[in-house]
């Protein structure tokens, strides 16, 4: 088994190779050839660091058993197609507002930092989760939502770099990705500037309003 499976990555990706058969010996190749027992060996659960477009093939042997079939996965290095783009309201009640909503109440801006509805759902962390929509944003193989940062500049010019909690493409949508992030503690009331940072690229600037 090769994990993750075929896909695209940015810079590098760690690929794990495993066999469920105790005592099996795994051999692998990265030159598109079928592995033999003369090829490099890797322990089950071991990882390969892939930094360029590569096809990984792996096969397992155990004495007294037939060799396994050959598993393979292709990994393609790629780069973002320009910076992310935060989607703005089309007819906003205030300038430059981001199209955003509260992930629990489904209400739009302005947002409470601590949402009373969250006190019942999650009393240990009742802060509002805001959902925004971003174009030209993808998570590559091996990346978690925390690879995306939401940069907030509050009404007092304080800067907050918040990791995304959830990043997912919208099925059937025109290339939009839905990004969910937590409003940080003690965010003051007023207009808060919003940017999205991913793969060392920074989006356009939008705004959300914070209320108390």
Secondary structure, 3 states (H helix, E strand, C coil): CEECCCEEECCCEEEEECCCCCCCEEEEECCCCCCCCCCCEECCCEEEEECCCEEEEEEEECCCCCCCCCEEEEEEECCCCCCCEECECCCCCCCCEECEEECCCCCECCEECECHHHHHHCCCCCECEEEEEEECCCCCCCCCHHHEEEEEECCCCCEEEEECCEEEECCCCCCEEEEEEECCCCCCCEEEEEEEEECCEECCCEEEEEEC
